[in-house]
Amino acid sequence: MKARRAGVKRFLASRRVTLPDRWRRLLGRIVGHPLVNLTLSVAIVVSIATFVMELTLPDGSPSLVGLHLFNRVVTAVFAIELFVRALSSPSLRRFVREYWLDALAVFPVLRALRLARATRVLRYWTVADALRQIAQWLRLPSARTIPWEYALTVWLSVVTLVFSSVALLVFELPVNSNLNTPIDALWVSLFSLFATEPIPGMPTSTGGRVVSLFVMVAGTIVFAILSGTVSAFAIEYMRRERLAVDWNQFRDHIIICGWNKKAEIVIQEYRTAPKTRNVAIVAIAQLESEPNFSDALLKANVHFLNDDFTKVPVLEKAGIRRATTCIILSDKRFGRTDQDADARTILAALTAEKLNRDVYTCAELINREYGSHLDMGHVNDYVVSEEQSGFLLAQASLNPGLMGVFSELLTYSRGNQFYRIPIAPTWFGKSFWDLFVAMKRDHNAILVAVCDPLGSFFVNPQEYAIQAGDFAIAIAQREFDL
C-alpha cells in the first residue's frame, strides 16, 4: 500500500507543471483578486440558473441549443480558472483537496451526468467570500463585524435550497406530475428545510427520497446553528446592556484610581458609612475582568472603567469635574517598581487637582520623599502606606492592646469612629475645653483636635480659642451636628 501511494505521488509530481515562484505568486494574486472572484461568482449563479432552465425546457426546444452553447463557454471559463489555480497552488495535493468538487463539475465525462453538473452549486460559497473580500477591499466596516455563524447559516440554507431544488427536478420531473417547475421544487425544498420533514409528501423516486433526507438533515443543522447564534446574541446583548454605563449621569461621586488589595477595604468603608452608603463609586484601572469581592453586596453602585487613570480624557470620562472625592491607590501591577507606581500616583493626583480644584484628592505613596510634589500641587492629603504600617506596628509593640483601639477607630463597621464636624458660629471665641465638655455631655463624643481653614491641626491643645471656619475632630459612635 505504501509503495502504491509513493507511486501515485511520483506520478502526480511528474505531471505537475512547475513555474518560477514569481509567476506562481502573480497567478495567485490574479485568481485571488476580489473582482476576479466576484466575476466568477456571478458566472456560477448564471450557470446554475441556465442549468435549471435546461431541466425545465422540453426536448427539441430551440432555446436548448443556445443554453448548451452558453454552458460550454461557462464551463471552459471554469476549466481555465481551475487550471490557473492549479498552477498557482504551492501543492497539487492541496489543490485537489480544495477543488475536487469543482473539477467534477467541469470534467468532460461527468458533465453528461446532470447531478454531477449540479455540484457546481457548492461553489456558491465563492459568492459570499467574494462579497466579503469586496467589502474589505472597499474598507467597509461591516466586513469585519459580521459573525461567521450568520454567514454559515445563510450559506448552508441557500446551498441546500438550490441544490435540493435542482436535484428534485432531476429525479422527480420524469415520474412526479405534481412537480413540474423550478418554483415547485424550490417551495418543496423550502418547506422541507424548515419543517424537517418531506412536504407536501414523500417523493416518488429513490433519488428524490435521498434528497429529502439530505434536506431534513440540513434543516436540523441550520436550526441548531440559528438557535445557538440567536441565543448567544441575546445573552451578549443583555450583558452589554447591563455593562453599558452613561458616565455623564454621575454627580457628587467618588473616583478610585488604580487597584490593589486596599481598594476593597476603601469601598467597604464607604459602603458602611451612612452618608456615603448610596454614593456612586467609579473605579479606574486596567483590569482583565471585574475583580471578585469577598462580599458581593459591595459591588452595588461600583462602576469599572478599564483604562489608564493617568490620562486626562479617561479622568474626564469618569466625571472628575463633577466628583467630590478622588482616591489614587498605588498600583504596582504589570511589574512596576515603587518609583514607577509613585510617579503615576503623583501624575494622576496633580491632573485631578488641575481639572477640578474642588475635588478632595487623597493619594497613596510608597516613598515619603515624593510627598513634596503633592504638597506643591496642593493635593489635599496623602498616605505613605508602608510608613503608616510601620508606625502602627511600633505603637502596638510599645503599648500592648493599642491595636484594638486603632481597629475600632479606623473602621465604620463597629464601635466609635473619627468624625470631622463643622463648628457652629455660636462656639466662635470659646475655648477648646468648653467645646470638649459640651460634646462629651451632649453627644457622648470626645473632642480630639481642631482643624483650621488652612488645614493645620491642633491636637489636644492646652489653650485654643475656636475660630470661624474651624472643624472639630471627634471620636463618637455616630455623626452629629454642633
N, C-alpha and C positions, 0 to 999 in steps of 0.2 A: 504493500500500500504506500509506504514512504517513497519507494522508487518510482511508483506511478505519479505521485504528487510532484516529485522532483522533475520528472519528465514533462509534466504539464507546465511547470514553472519555466523550464528551459524553452518550451515551445512558445509560450506567451512572450518570453523575453526576446526570442529570435524574431518574432513577428512585430515587435514594438518598434515604431518609428521614433528614433531619438532625435531630439532637436537641441541646439545650444540653449543654455539656461536663459539667455537674453530673449530669444524668440519665444520660449515657453512662457516666460513671465509676461511678455507682451500679449500673447494669445489669452493668457489667463485674465489680464486686465480687460481685454475686449469682451470676452464672454461673461465676465463678472460685472460689467458696467450696468448701472441701473436702467438706462434707456434700452440696452440690448435685452435685458431680462423682461422689461415691460413689453417690448415688441413681441418677444416670444410668448409671453403670457396672453397677449391679445390673439396671437395665432393659435394658441391652444384652445382658447374659448371658441374661436371661429370654427376650428376643425371639429370640435365636439358638436357644435350646432349643425354643421353640414352632415356629420355622421348620423345625427338623429333624423335629419331630413331624408337621407338615403334610406333609412329604415322605413319611413312612412310613405314614401312615394311608390307607386305601383311599378312593376317591371315593365320596361319599354317606354317609360316616360321620357320625353325629350330633355327634361331637366337633369336626368340622371347622368347623361354624358358630360355635361358641364361640371356637375358636382364631382364626378370621378376624376376629371382632369384637375380640378382645383385641389382635391385631396392629394393627388400625386405631387403637385407643386409644393403643398404644405409639408408633405412627408419628406420630400427632397430637402427642404429647408431644415427640418428637424434632423435629418441624417447628417447634413453638413455641420449643424451645430454640435451634435454629439461627437462627430469626428474631430472638430476643433477642441472640444472639451477633453477628448482622449489625448490629443497631442499636448495640451497644456497641463494635464494631470501629472503630478510627480510619480504616481504609481498606477500601473494598469489595473492592479487588483482593487485599488481604491476606486477607480473609475467604474469598474464592473459592479462593485458593491453599491455604489450610489445611483447608477443609471441603468441597471439591468432591465427594469420595467420599461423605461423609455426606449431601450433598444428593441424590446419585444414589439412595441407599437409600430416601429418602422422597419422591422425585419421583413424582407421580401416574401418569404414563405408564409410567415404567420399573419401577414396583413390580410390574407384572404379570409382568416377567421375573424368574424365580426367582434367576438368578445375580446380577442387579443387587441384589436384596434381600440376597443373601449377602455383599455388600461391607460390610454393617454389622459383620461380624466384625472388619474392620480397625480399628474403634474400640475393640477390646479393650485397646489401649494406655491408654485412659482409665482402665481398672481399676487398672493398675499405678501410673499417675500419681496417681490419687485416693488409693490406699493410701499412697503416699509423702507426699502432702500431709497426710493424716490423721496420719501418724507425726510429721511436722514440727509440725503443729498441737498435738499432744499432747506435743511436745518429747521424743520418743523418740530415743535416741542412734543407733539403727540406721538412721534416715532419712538420716544423713549419711555413714555408713560403708560402705554397700553400693555397690560399684563399679558403674558404669553398664554395663560389659561383661556382668555377670551378668544384670542386668535385660534387656538387649538380647537375650541368648541365650534366656532364658525366654520373653520376648515373642514372638520370632521363631518359636520352636518351637510355642508354644501357638496362635498365629495360623495357622501353616501347617497344623497338625493339624486345627483346627476348620474352616478354610476349605476345605482339600482334602477333608475328610470330607463336608461339605455339597455341594461340587461333584461329588464322585464319586457321591453319591446322586442328584443332578440328572441326570447324564449316563448313569450305568450302571444305575440301577434299572430302566428300561424294557427294557434289552437284555441285561443280565447276570444270570443266575439265581443266580450264586454270591455276589451282593452284595445282600442283602435288608434289612438293618437298619443303623441308625447305628453299632452296635458293630462290625459287619463293616467298614464304611467307615473307622472310627477305627483298627482294627487294621491294615488295609491301608496307611493313611497313615503310621501309626507305624513299621511295618516299612520302608516305602519311604524314610522320612525318615532313619533311622539306617543303613540298608543302602545308600542312594543308588542303588537300582535297584528296578524295579517288582516288588513281592512281594505275592501269590504268582505273578503273571504280568502280561503286558501287558494293559491294559484293552481292552475291545471297541470302545467308541465313540471318535471322534476327540477329542471334548471330554475324555473320561477320560484319553486319552494326553497331551494337553496339560497336564492337571492333574498327572499323574505326572511329567512333565518338570519342572514347577514345583516339585514336592516334592523331586525329586532335587537340583535346583539349591539349594534352601533347605537341604537336608541338608548339602551341601558347605559352604555358608556357616556353618551352625551348628557343624559340625565344626571349621572353621578358627578361628572365634571362640573356641570352647570350648578347643581345644588351646592357642591362644595365651594365653588367660586363665589356664589351669591352669599353663602353663609360667612365665608371669610371676609368678603367685602362689608357685610353688615356689621360684623364684630369689629373690624378695623375702623369703620365709620363711627361706631359708638365709642370706641376707645379714643379716637381723635377728638370727638365732641366733648368727651369727659376731660381730656387733657388740654383742650383749647382754652386759652386764658386771654381775656381782654385786659391787657396791662394798664390801659387808661382808666380802669374803674377804681384803682386803688387810691385811697386818700388817707392821710394820717396813719400810714402803715409802718412796719418795721422791715428793714432790709438787713439780711445777714450775708456778708461777702466771704466766700471761702467755706471749706468744710473740713472738720476734724472731729475728734471724739467729744469735744466740748459743745458742738453745735446742738446735739440733742438735749444736753443739760440746759443750755440757754433757752431753747424752745420750751422745755418743761417748766422752767421758772416763769416764763411769760404766760404760759397757759394756767399756771397756778395762781398768779397774781390776779386779784379780782378786776382791777382796772384795765388789764391788757388781755383778759381771757378770750375775748372775741375779736381782737385786733388781727388783721391780716398780716402774715409774715411772708416775705419774698426771699428765698434763698438763691443766691447766685453762685454757682460752682460748676466746674466741668466734671460731670459725673456720667458714667456709662449707663446708669439707671437710677431711679429714685431709691435712696437708701431706706433700709428697713429700720423701723423704730421698735424699741422694746415694748412700747405702749402704742398700739395702732391709733388711739384717740388723739395722739399728739399731732398727727398729720392734718387734723382739721384746720382749715384756713392757712395751710402752709403750701406755697406755690413755688415750684422749682424752675429756675431759668438756667438752662445748660449753656453757659458761655463764660468768657473771661471777665471777671469783675473789675479788672484794671482798665477796661475800655470805656470811653466816655459814652458811646451810643448804647452800650449794654446797661450802664447805670441809669441813663435817661429812660431806656425802655422799662426798667424796673420801677421807675417813678421816683427817682431820688429827689426831684424838685418838689414832690408832694409828701415825702416821707417825714416822720417825726424823729426816727432813730435809725442810725446806720452802725452796725457792728461788723468790724473786719476781723476775721479769725486768721490766725497764722496757718497757711496752707502749705505743707511740705510734701504734698503728693507729687508724683511724677519725678521723684529723685531730686527734688530741690534742696539746696543747702539752707542753713539757717540765715545766711546773708541774703540769699535769693528770696526766701519767704518774707523776711523783714522789709526788703526793698519793695515787694509787691504790696505789702500791707501799707507802707508809707505812701506809695503812689495812689492807692485806692482811697486812703483817708484824705489826702490833700485834694484829690479830684472831687470827692464828695463834698468837702467844705467849699470848694470853689463853685460847684454847681448849686449848692444850697447852703447859705450861711446860717440858716435857722435850724438845720438838722443837727441833732445831737449825735456826734460821732465818737465812738469808743473803739479803740484798736487794741489788738493783742500783739505784743512784741516778744521776741526771744532774747534780744540783747538790749540792755538799757541804754547803751551809748547812742543808739539811734533815736532815742526819745526826743532829743533836741530838735530833730527835723519836724516832729509832730508839734512841739511847742511853738516853733516859729510859724508853722502853718495854722496856728490857732485851732488845732484839733482839741475837742473838749476833754477827752480823757484817754488814757491808755493803760494797759495792764501788762506788766512783764511777767509772763506766766511762770517760767521756771524760778524766777526770783521770789515771787509770792509763795510758791510752793515751799521754797527753802525757808522763808520766814515762818510759815505755819509749822513746819517740822521743828524748827528751833524753839518756837513757843511751846509746842506740845511736849518737847523734851524738858524744857526748863520749868514748865508749870504743868505738872501731870493733871489730866482731866480737863484741860482747857479746850481741847478739840471738840468735846461735846458742846461747849458753849458756842464755838465758832460754827459748828454744823447746824445748830438751831438758828443762829442769827443770819447765816448766809443763804438760807433757803426759805421759800414761801410755803413749803409743803407742811410745815409743822411749827408750832410754838410762836415765839416772838421773832420779829424781823426789824431791820433798819428801814426807816421812812424819812423822806425828805419833805418837810411840811412848810408851806408858806406861813409867815408870821403876820397876823392881822395888825393893822395900824394902831390898835388900842394898846399894843405892847411896845410901841416905839418909845425909846428913852428909858425903859425899865431895865432892871439888871438881869443877868443870866440866872441868878439864884431865884428871883421872883418867878421867872418863867419855868424854872426847874420844879419848884414846889407846886405851881398850879397844874402843870402837866401830870405830875405824879398823883395829885389829889383828884383831879377831874377826869383823867383818862387812863390812869394806871400806866403811864408811859414815863420813860427815863430819858431826860434830855442829855445827849452826849456831846454835841458840838453845835456850832453856829457857822453858817456859810454866808459870806457877804456877797454882794452882786458881782464882785470881781473874781469870784471863785476861790478866795482864800478861806481856810478853815481854822476855827478856833475851838480846839478840843478841850473840854472841861476847863475853861479859863477861870482864873482866880477872880478877876474883875472884868466885866464886859457889859456895855450898855447896848441894848437892842437898837439897830438902825433900820431905816427904811430899805426895803428890798432884801432883808436877811431871810434865810431859810433855817429852820430848826432840823437838826439831825437827831432823831429819837428812836428808842427801842420800844416797840409796842406790839400788841397782838393783832391790831388792825389799824387801818389808816383812819385819821380823824382830822377835823378842822380846828384851828385855833380861833 
